[in-house]
């Protein structure tokens, strides 16, 4: 994707490259929630390196967690949403079922 602002031979702003477009929800000034499409320029090689490093870090965390005896493991809870009327909490063992 390419975007150019200004004259083609002398642009004020010119961006070209790989992009990622996502649909996301935003909150407007009046408090209403609205949908918008957001496009970001990405660097594939850099993004793949970050994903690879993050994957190794998560694997390392799981290894450390499995090394603890069950009695010493922290009791973590997964909060699916934080609505006062509808709050459901699952422990990690319940989430695996």
Secondary structure, DSSP 8 states (H G I E B T S, - for coil): -EEEEEETTEEEEEEES-EEEEEEEEE-TTS-EEEEEEEEE--HHHHHHHHHHHHHHHHHHHHHHHHS-GGGS---EEES---SSS--EEEHHHHT-
